[in-house]
Amino acid sequence: MQLLFERSHPGRGMEYLPPCDTPPAVFDADMLRAQPPRLPELSEVDLDRHYTELSKQTHGVNDGFYPLGSCTMKYNPRVNEALAALPGFSELHPLQPAETAQGALEVLFRTEKLLCEITGMTGMTMQPAAGAHGEYTGLLLIRSYHKSRGDTARTKILVPDSAHGTNPASAAMAGFTVVSVPSNAQGGVDLDALKAAVGPDTAGLMLTNPNTLGLFDPNILEITRIVHEAGGLCYYDGANLNAVMGHARPGDMGFDCVHLNLHKTFSPPHGGGGPGSGPVGCKAFLEQFLPGPRVKYEDNRYSFFTPEHSLGRVRGFYGNFAVVVRALAYLLTLGRQGIPEAAENAVLNANYLMHKLAGHYDMACCENGCMHEFVMDLSRLKEETGVTAMDVAKRLLDFGIHPPTMYFPLIVHEALMVEPTETESVETLDHAADLFLQIWQEAHEQPDLVHGAPHTTPIGRPDEVTAARKPVVRYAFES
C-alpha cells in the first residue's frame, strides 16, 4: 500500500481550525527551521482511507484467535475502554494538586490493595511502564536490599534456561552477572544444579511459575528455600500469573518481590508497542525501597508519599494510569469469584486444545497436562517432512489465525508455544484444532504448499534479517 507521502499532492489539505483570536508568537530567526517541514498534503478522505486500509492489514484479539504463548492475548472488554475514557480520568493533568484528583488516587490505591491480595505482597508501585521495566525495578529492589546491609559481594542473579529473554537482559541492566540454571527432564528447575549455583555471591533468583513450558514447578517451595538459605532473594516474573491467579500466590510460594503485566493478566489491550503496565510488589521488608511517590489513605483523603529509602522514580509521574483504570475495572467486574474462575478456564482451554493435537504433534514435557499454555515440539515433523515451526506458523496466517510464539523457549528447538486464554469459546478451539491438523496433513502430502505460506496475506515472507539489520525508518524524498 502507499505511504502518506506517496498519497500526497501539493496544495491538497483540510482546515477546520477557526481563525486565531490571539496574537501569534514570534520567535527569533535562529530558532526557526531554514525550510518548513515536508509534511504530506492530504484531504480528509485520503487520510481516512489510508488508516482504514492499515487497520484491515492488522490482526488483534477483536479480529480472531490470537494464541500467542506467554503473552495472554485475552479479549479486552469494551466497558474498560469506556471507563478509562471518562473525563475525570482522561482529562487529568499529572501536576495538578492531589486534592483535585482524589478519584484517580483512589484508583491507584485500590488497585494496589487488590493486586497485593492476589500476589501475597505487602506493597506495590504502579510506575513501571511494562513487564521488562517491572523486572528491572524488582532487581533494583534486590540490589537496594543487599546494599543497605553492606552485602556488596552479592553480584549474581540465577535465571533458569527456560526463562523469558528479558530476564537475563534486565538482570544485566541492573548491574548483575547472570548465571543460567538448567532444566530437569520434567521441564522444571534442576535442583542439583541450583544447589551448585547458589553461594555467597548470589543476589537472587528470577523465576516464572508456571514456566514457559506451561508447567507449574512442583518443587517451588524447595527452590525458594534453597535461594533464601544461601542469602539470596526470590523474584517472581508475573507473565504467567493468569494460570494461577486466585489459586496460588507468589508470596506463599516464597517469592519476595513480583512484577505483573496488567496488559496480559488483567485485560487492558497490548501489542504494537504499548502502552503496558508492569507494577512491582514486594514483601514488607522491601517496601522501604519502592519507587515513590505511592498513594496512602489517611484522615479521609488520599495523598502521595515517598518511602524513606526509596530507590527513586523509575518513570515520570505515576505510570501508565489509563492502563491501571482498565485493570481495576476488570478486577471489580470479575471479583473474588471471577478471578480464580478465569484462571481455571485458561487452564481448561489450554489442556483441551493440547489433547486435541497431541495425537499428531509432539508436546514438550506435558505428559501430565499443562497450565495455561503448552509447547509443541515440531522437530519430528521437520525431520519427516522438512516443514518447520516457522512454516506452520506462516500457514496459520492463511486461515486468519495469529501464529503461536515461535522458537521459544530456547530449550525446545522447533517450538510453537500456544496459549488460548480463557476468553475463547470451544467452537474457536475446535476450529483451530482442525486447522492445525489440516496443516499437519499438508506437511506430509503437500510440503511445498506449507513452505510457501502465507498465500493470502498482503505480504508473504519478508527478508526478516535484512529488515532487522538494515531497517528503513525514514522516507527518502526524490528531491
C-alpha positions as CSV (number, residue, x, y, z in Angstrom):
1,M,0.0,0.0,0.0
2,Q,1.1,3.6,-0.5
3,L,2.6,5.7,2.3
4,L,1.1,9.0,3.2
5,F,4.0,10.8,1.4
6,E,3.1,8.9,-1.7
7,R,-0.6,9.8,-1.5
8,S,0.4,13.5,-1.0
9,H,-0.5,16.2,-3.6
10,P,0.7,19.8,-3.4
11,G,-2.0,22.2,-2.2
12,R,-4.4,19.5,-1.0
13,G,-5.5,19.7,2.6
14,M,-8.2,20.3,5.1
15,E,-8.7,23.1,7.6
16,Y,-11.2,23.1,10.5
17,L,-9.5,25.4,12.9
18,P,-11.1,28.8,13.4
19,P,-9.0,32.0,12.9
20,C,-6.7,32.6,15.7
21,D,-8.0,35.2,18.1
22,T,-4.7,35.9,19.9
23,P,-1.5,37.4,18.6
24,P,0.8,34.9,17.1
25,A,4.0,34.0,18.9
26,V,7.1,35.4,17.2
27,F,10.4,33.5,17.5
28,D,13.9,34.7,16.8
29,A,15.2,33.7,13.4
30,D,17.9,31.4,14.8
31,M,15.2,29.3,16.4
32,L,13.3,28.7,13.2
33,R,13.8,26.0,10.6
34,A,15.6,27.0,7.4
35,Q,12.8,25.2,5.4
36,P,9.3,24.2,6.5
37,P,8.8,20.5,7.3
38,R,7.9,18.3,4.3
39,L,4.6,17.1,5.6
40,P,2.2,15.2,3.4
41,E,-0.7,17.2,1.9
42,L,-3.9,15.3,2.0
43,S,-7.6,15.6,2.1
44,E,-9.7,14.1,4.9
45,V,-10.9,11.3,2.7
46,D,-7.3,10.4,1.7
47,L,-6.3,10.3,5.3
48,D,-9.3,8.2,6.4
49,R,-8.9,5.7,3.7
50,H,-5.2,5.3,4.4
51,Y,-5.8,4.4,8.1
52,T,-8.8,2.2,7.2
53,E,-6.6,0.3,4.8
54,L,-3.9,0.0,7.5
55,S,-6.5,-1.3,10.0
56,K,-7.5,-4.1,7.6
57,Q,-3.9,-5.3,7.5
58,T,-3.6,-5.8,11.3
59,H,-4.7,-8.6,13.5
60,G,-5.9,-8.3,17.0
61,V,-8.0,-10.2,19.5
62,N,-11.1,-8.5,18.1
63,D,-10.3,-10.0,14.7
64,G,-9.8,-13.6,15.6
65,F,-7.9,-16.3,17.5
66,Y,-4.6,-15.0,18.9
67,P,-2.8,-17.9,20.7
68,L,0.5,-16.0,21.3
69,G,2.1,-18.1,24.1
70,S,3.3,-16.3,27.2
71,C,1.5,-13.1,26.1
72,T,-2.0,-13.9,27.3
73,M,-3.8,-12.2,24.4
74,K,-7.3,-12.3,26.0
75,Y,-10.2,-10.3,24.8
76,N,-10.3,-6.7,26.1
77,P,-13.8,-5.8,27.5
78,R,-15.2,-2.7,25.9
79,V,-16.5,-1.4,29.3
80,N,-12.9,-1.0,30.4
81,E,-12.3,1.4,27.5
82,A,-15.4,3.5,28.3
83,L,-14.3,3.8,32.0
84,A,-10.8,4.8,31.1
85,A,-12.2,7.5,28.8
86,L,-14.2,9.2,31.5
87,P,-13.3,12.9,31.7
88,G,-12.3,12.6,35.3
89,F,-9.6,10.2,34.2
90,S,-8.7,11.1,30.7
91,E,-8.5,14.9,31.2
92,L,-6.3,14.9,34.4
93,H,-3.0,16.7,34.4
94,P,-0.2,14.9,36.3
95,L,0.9,18.0,38.1
96,Q,-2.5,19.1,39.4
97,P,-2.9,19.1,43.2
98,A,-3.8,15.7,44.8
99,E,-6.8,17.3,46.4
100,T,-8.4,17.7,42.9
101,A,-7.6,14.2,41.8
102,Q,-8.9,12.1,44.6
103,G,-10.7,9.7,42.3
104,A,-7.5,8.9,40.4
105,L,-5.6,8.4,43.6
106,E,-8.3,6.0,44.8
107,V,-7.9,4.0,41.6
108,L,-4.1,3.6,42.3
109,F,-4.7,2.8,46.0
110,R,-7.5,0.2,45.4
111,T,-5.6,-1.4,42.5
112,E,-2.5,-1.8,44.7
113,K,-4.5,-3.4,47.5
114,L,-6.3,-5.9,45.2
115,L,-3.0,-6.9,43.4
116,C,-1.3,-7.3,46.7
117,E,-4.0,-9.6,47.9
118,I,-3.8,-11.7,44.7
119,T,0.0,-11.9,44.8
120,G,0.6,-12.2,48.6
121,M,2.7,-9.0,48.7
122,T,2.5,-6.1,51.1
123,G,3.2,-3.0,48.9
124,M,3.3,-2.2,45.3
125,T,4.3,0.6,42.8
126,M,2.4,1.3,39.6
127,Q,5.3,3.2,38.0
128,P,6.9,0.6,35.7
129,A,5.7,1.0,32.1
130,A,5.8,-2.7,31.1
131,G,6.9,-6.1,32.1
132,A,10.6,-5.8,31.4
133,H,10.6,-2.4,33.1
134,G,9.0,-4.2,36.1
135,E,11.7,-6.8,36.0
136,Y,14.3,-4.1,36.1
137,T,12.6,-2.4,39.0
138,G,12.3,-5.6,41.0
139,L,16.0,-6.2,40.5
140,L,16.7,-2.7,41.8
141,L,14.8,-3.6,44.9
142,I,17.0,-6.7,45.4
143,R,20.1,-4.6,44.8
144,S,19.0,-1.9,47.3
145,Y,18.3,-4.5,49.9
146,H,21.7,-6.1,49.7
147,K,23.4,-2.7,49.5
148,S,21.5,-1.5,52.7
149,R,23.0,-4.4,54.6
150,G,26.5,-3.8,53.2
151,D,26.4,-7.1,51.4
152,T,28.1,-5.9,48.2
153,A,29.5,-9.3,47.3
154,R,26.1,-10.5,46.0
155,T,26.5,-9.8,42.3
156,K,24.9,-12.8,40.6
157,I,21.3,-13.4,39.5
158,L,20.2,-17.0,38.8
159,V,18.0,-17.4,35.8
160,P,16.5,-20.8,34.5
161,D,17.4,-21.7,30.9
162,S,13.6,-21.7,30.1
163,A,13.2,-18.0,31.3
164,H,11.9,-15.2,29.2
165,G,14.7,-13.5,27.3
166,T,14.0,-10.2,29.1
167,N,15.0,-11.8,32.5
168,P,18.8,-12.0,31.8
169,A,18.7,-8.7,29.9
170,S,17.0,-7.0,32.9
171,A,19.5,-8.5,35.3
172,A,22.4,-7.3,33.3
173,M,21.0,-3.8,33.0
174,A,20.6,-3.8,36.8
175,G,24.3,-4.5,37.1
176,F,24.2,-8.2,37.9
177,T,26.1,-11.1,36.4
178,V,23.6,-13.7,35.0
179,V,24.0,-17.4,35.9
180,S,21.9,-19.8,33.8
181,V,20.3,-22.7,35.7
182,P,19.4,-25.8,33.5
183,S,16.1,-27.5,33.5
184,N,15.5,-31.1,34.5
185,A,13.9,-33.8,32.3
186,Q,10.4,-32.8,33.5
187,G,10.9,-29.2,32.4
188,G,11.3,-27.7,35.9
189,V,14.4,-26.3,37.7
190,D,17.2,-28.8,38.2
191,L,17.6,-28.8,42.0
192,D,21.1,-30.2,42.0
193,A,22.2,-27.6,39.5
194,L,20.5,-24.9,41.6
195,K,22.3,-26.0,44.8
196,A,25.6,-26.0,42.9
197,A,25.0,-22.5,41.6
198,V,24.0,-20.7,44.8
199,G,26.6,-19.2,47.2
200,P,27.7,-16.0,49.0
201,D,27.7,-14.1,45.7
202,T,24.0,-15.0,44.9
203,A,21.8,-11.9,44.9
204,G,18.7,-13.6,43.9
205,L,16.7,-15.9,41.5
206,M,14.3,-14.8,38.8
207,L,11.6,-17.4,38.1
208,T,8.3,-17.7,36.2
209,N,5.9,-20.2,37.7
210,P,4.1,-21.7,35.7
211,N,7.2,-21.6,33.5
212,T,7.4,-21.1,29.7
213,L,6.7,-24.7,29.1
214,G,3.3,-24.2,30.7
215,L,4.3,-26.2,33.8
216,F,3.8,-25.5,37.5
217,D,7.1,-26.5,39.2
218,P,6.2,-29.0,41.9
219,N,9.5,-28.1,43.7
220,I,8.7,-24.4,44.0
221,L,8.9,-24.3,47.8
222,E,12.2,-26.2,47.8
223,I,13.6,-23.8,45.1
224,T,12.9,-20.6,47.0
225,R,14.1,-22.3,50.3
226,I,17.5,-23.1,48.6
227,V,17.9,-19.5,47.5
228,H,16.9,-18.0,50.8
229,E,19.2,-20.2,52.8
230,A,22.1,-19.0,50.6
231,G,21.2,-15.4,51.4
232,G,19.5,-14.5,48.1
233,L,16.1,-13.1,47.3
234,C,13.4,-14.6,45.0
235,Y,11.9,-12.6,42.2
236,Y,8.6,-13.7,40.5
237,D,8.1,-12.9,36.9
238,G,4.3,-12.5,36.7
239,A,4.0,-13.1,32.9
240,N,2.1,-16.3,33.5
241,L,0.1,-15.4,36.6
242,N,-3.1,-15.8,34.5
243,A,-2.9,-19.5,35.1
244,V,-2.9,-19.3,38.9
245,M,-4.5,-16.0,40.0
246,G,-6.9,-16.6,42.8
247,H,-5.5,-20.1,43.4
248,A,-1.8,-19.7,44.2
249,R,0.0,-16.6,45.4
250,P,3.7,-15.9,44.6
251,G,4.2,-14.6,48.2
252,D,3.1,-18.0,49.5
253,M,5.5,-19.8,47.2
254,G,8.4,-17.9,48.8
255,F,8.9,-15.0,46.5
256,D,10.0,-11.7,47.9
257,C,9.0,-9.4,45.0
258,V,7.0,-9.7,41.9
259,H,6.1,-7.9,38.7
260,L,2.7,-8.2,37.0
261,N,1.7,-7.5,33.4
262,L,-1.6,-5.7,33.7
263,H,-1.9,-5.7,29.9
264,K,-1.7,-9.5,30.0
265,T,-3.4,-10.8,33.1
266,F,-5.9,-8.1,33.8
267,S,-7.3,-7.4,30.3
268,P,-6.0,-3.9,29.0
269,P,-5.0,-4.2,25.4
270,H,-1.4,-4.5,24.4
271,G,0.9,-5.1,21.5
272,G,2.2,-2.9,18.8
273,G,4.5,-1.0,21.1
274,G,2.2,-0.4,24.1
275,P,1.2,1.0,26.4
276,G,1.6,-1.6,29.0
277,S,1.9,-1.6,32.8
278,G,4.3,-3.6,34.9
279,P,3.6,-2.9,38.6
280,V,6.1,-4.3,41.1
281,G,5.0,-5.6,44.5
282,C,7.2,-6.8,47.4
283,K,7.1,-8.1,51.0
284,A,7.2,-5.7,53.9
285,F,11.0,-5.7,54.4
286,L,11.4,-4.4,50.8
287,E,8.7,-1.7,50.9
288,Q,11.1,1.0,52.1
289,F,12.9,0.8,48.8
290,L,9.9,1.0,46.5
291,P,9.8,3.9,43.9
292,G,7.9,6.9,45.0
293,P,5.5,8.6,45.1
294,R,3.0,6.0,46.3
295,V,-0.6,6.6,47.5
296,K,-1.8,6.4,51.1
297,Y,-5.2,6.9,52.7
298,E,-5.3,8.9,55.9
299,D,-7.9,11.3,57.5
300,N,-10.5,10.5,54.8
301,R,-8.2,11.6,51.9
302,Y,-5.7,10.2,49.6
303,S,-2.2,11.6,49.3
304,F,1.2,10.8,48.0
305,F,4.2,9.8,50.0
306,T,7.7,8.5,49.2
307,P,9.3,5.6,51.2
308,E,12.2,6.6,53.4
309,H,14.9,4.7,51.4
310,S,13.1,4.8,48.0
311,L,15.3,3.8,45.1
312,G,13.8,6.8,43.3
313,R,11.5,7.1,40.3
314,V,11.7,4.6,37.5
315,R,9.3,6.6,35.3
316,G,7.8,10.0,35.1
317,F,4.8,10.6,37.3
318,Y,2.7,7.6,38.3
319,G,2.9,5.0,35.5
320,N,0.5,4.4,32.6
321,F,-2.6,5.4,34.5
322,A,-5.2,4.6,32.0
323,V,-4.0,1.0,31.9
324,V,-4.4,0.8,35.6
325,V,-8.0,2.1,35.3
326,R,-8.8,-0.7,32.8
327,A,-7.2,-3.3,35.1
328,L,-9.2,-2.1,38.1
329,A,-12.4,-2.3,36.1
330,Y,-11.6,-5.9,35.2
331,L,-10.8,-6.8,38.8
332,L,-14.0,-5.3,40.2
333,T,-16.1,-6.8,37.4
334,L,-14.8,-10.4,38.0
335,G,-14.4,-10.1,41.7
336,R,-13.3,-12.7,44.2
337,Q,-15.2,-15.5,42.4
338,G,-14.5,-14.5,38.8
339,I,-10.7,-14.1,39.1
340,P,-10.0,-17.7,40.0
341,E,-12.7,-18.9,37.5
342,A,-10.8,-17.0,34.7
343,A,-7.6,-18.9,35.7
344,E,-9.5,-22.2,35.7
345,N,-10.9,-21.6,32.3
346,A,-7.5,-20.6,30.9
347,V,-6.0,-23.9,32.1
348,L,-9.1,-25.8,30.8
349,N,-8.8,-24.3,27.3
350,A,-5.1,-25.0,27.1
351,N,-5.5,-28.6,28.0
352,Y,-8.5,-29.1,25.8
353,L,-6.6,-27.8,22.7
354,M,-3.4,-29.7,23.6
355,H,-5.2,-33.0,23.9
356,K,-6.9,-32.5,20.5
357,L,-3.5,-32.0,18.9
358,A,-1.4,-34.5,20.9
359,G,-2.1,-37.4,18.6
360,H,-0.2,-35.7,15.8
361,Y,2.0,-33.0,17.2
362,D,4.6,-33.9,19.9
363,M,4.2,-32.0,23.2
364,A,7.2,-30.8,25.3
365,C,7.1,-32.1,28.9
366,C,3.3,-32.1,29.1
367,E,2.6,-35.8,29.7
368,N,0.6,-34.9,32.8
369,G,-1.2,-31.9,31.4
370,C,-0.3,-28.2,31.2
371,M,-1.3,-25.0,32.9
372,H,-2.3,-22.0,30.7
373,E,-0.2,-22.8,27.7
374,F,1.6,-25.7,26.1
375,V,4.7,-26.1,23.8
376,M,4.6,-28.2,20.7
377,D,8.0,-29.7,19.6
378,L,8.0,-29.9,15.8
379,S,11.4,-31.5,15.5
380,R,10.0,-34.8,14.3
381,L,7.7,-33.1,11.8
382,K,10.7,-31.2,10.4
383,E,12.7,-34.4,10.2
384,E,9.9,-36.3,8.4
385,T,8.6,-33.6,6.0
386,G,11.1,-30.7,6.1
387,V,8.3,-28.5,7.3
388,T,9.4,-26.3,10.2
389,A,7.7,-24.5,13.1
390,M,8.1,-21.3,11.1
391,D,6.3,-22.9,8.1
392,V,3.4,-24.0,10.3
393,A,3.1,-20.5,11.8
394,K,3.1,-18.8,8.4
395,R,0.5,-21.2,7.1
396,L,-1.9,-20.3,10.0
397,L,-2.0,-16.8,8.7
398,D,-3.8,-18.0,5.6
399,F,-6.7,-19.0,7.9
400,G,-6.9,-15.8,9.9
401,I,-5.2,-17.1,13.0
402,H,-2.3,-15.3,14.6
403,P,0.6,-17.7,14.9
404,P,1.7,-19.0,18.3
405,T,5.0,-17.9,19.8
406,M,7.8,-19.4,17.6
407,Y,11.1,-21.0,18.7
408,F,10.6,-20.2,22.4
409,P,11.5,-21.4,24.9
410,L,15.0,-21.9,23.5
411,I,15.3,-25.4,25.1
412,V,12.8,-26.7,22.6
413,H,14.4,-26.3,19.1
414,E,11.3,-26.4,16.9
415,A,8.9,-24.8,19.4
416,L,5.4,-23.4,19.0
417,M,4.0,-22.1,22.2
418,V,0.2,-22.0,22.3
419,E,-1.9,-20.0,24.8
420,P,-5.6,-20.0,24.1
421,T,-6.6,-17.9,27.1
422,E,-9.9,-18.2,28.9
423,T,-11.9,-15.9,26.6
424,E,-12.0,-18.3,23.7
425,S,-15.0,-20.5,23.1
426,V,-15.0,-24.2,22.5
427,E,-16.0,-23.6,18.9
428,T,-13.0,-21.4,18.3
429,L,-10.7,-24.1,19.8
430,D,-12.3,-26.8,17.7
431,H,-11.8,-24.7,14.6
432,A,-8.2,-24.0,15.5
433,A,-7.5,-27.7,16.2
434,D,-8.9,-28.6,12.8
435,L,-6.6,-26.2,11.1
436,F,-3.5,-27.4,13.0
437,L,-4.4,-30.9,11.9
438,Q,-5.0,-29.8,8.3
439,I,-1.6,-28.2,8.2
440,W,0.0,-31.4,9.7
441,Q,-1.6,-33.4,6.8
442,E,-0.5,-30.8,4.3
443,A,3.1,-31.1,5.6
444,H,3.1,-34.8,4.8
445,E,1.2,-34.6,1.5
446,Q,1.9,-31.0,0.1
447,P,5.0,-29.7,1.9
448,D,5.7,-27.1,-0.7
449,L,2.3,-25.6,0.0
450,V,3.3,-25.1,3.6
451,H,6.8,-24.0,2.7
452,G,5.4,-21.2,0.6
453,A,2.8,-19.9,3.1
454,P,1.3,-17.4,3.6
455,H,-0.6,-17.2,0.3
456,T,-3.5,-14.9,1.2
457,T,-1.8,-12.0,3.1
458,P,-0.8,-8.6,1.7
459,I,2.9,-9.5,2.5
460,G,4.3,-13.0,2.1
461,R,7.7,-13.8,3.7
462,P,9.8,-10.6,4.0
463,D,13.5,-10.7,4.4
464,E,13.5,-10.5,8.2
465,V,17.2,-10.5,8.7
466,T,17.7,-7.5,6.4
467,A,14.7,-5.8,7.9
468,A,16.2,-6.1,11.4
469,R,19.8,-5.2,10.4
470,K,19.1,-2.5,7.8
471,P,15.7,-1.0,8.7
472,V,14.3,1.8,6.6
473,V,12.9,4.2,9.1
474,R,12.6,7.4,7.1
475,Y,11.0,8.3,3.8
476,A,13.5,9.1,1.0
477,F,12.2,12.1,-1.0
478,E,13.1,12.2,-4.6
479,S,14.4,15.7,-4.4
